[in-house]
């Protein structure tokens, strides 16, 4: 059986724990869930930063400059128009 969660005890300064508990209560969640969500957000942000950093090295900046500086003003192609609603 594969575990889907694990425990990890760590120490927080009392002032941070108190504020985190207040934030969790304001969001109608538990401190555990707030910490897990915050950690997940940070991991995702770090992965995104790495991804975009790696991708920027592969960018074709001349093609980007051509696209961004084009005149435009042409009507949308069929299927590109926004719905009437």
C-alpha positions, -999 to 999 in steps of 0.1 A, spaced: 0 0 0 14 34 -10 11 62 15 -6 94 3 4 115 32 31 117 58 39 135 90 67 160 94 71 176 128 87 210 127 91 240 149 75 274 143 82 305 163 51 311 185 43 344 168 42 327 134 21 298 147 -3 322 163 -8 342 131 -10 310 110 -37 297 133 -56 330 129 -53 328 91 -64 292 90 -95 300 112 -103 330 89 -102 306 59 -123 280 77 -95 254 75 -71 237 99 -35 247 105 -23 214 90 -43 221 58 -30 257 57 6 246 60 2 218 34 -15 242 10 12 268 15 40 243 10 23 230 -22 20 266 -35 57 272 -28 67 240 -45 46 249 -76 60 284 -77 95 270 -76 88 245 -103 72 272 -125 102 295 -120 125 267 -130 104 258 -161 102 293 -174 139 299 -167 148 269 -187 123 278 -215 136 314 -217 170 300 -228 153 283 -257 133 313 -269 135 326 -304 137 363 -295 138 374 -332 105 356 -338 91 371 -307 102 406 -318 86 400 -352 53 389 -337 51 417 -311 59 445 -335 36 434 -364 10 460 -375 -21 439 -370 -55 453 -377 -67 423 -396 -101 407 -388 -101 375 -368 -98 343 -388 -130 321 -389 -134 305 -355 -113 331 -337 -142 355 -329 -156 356 -293 -191 343 -287 -218 369 -289 -228 364 -252 
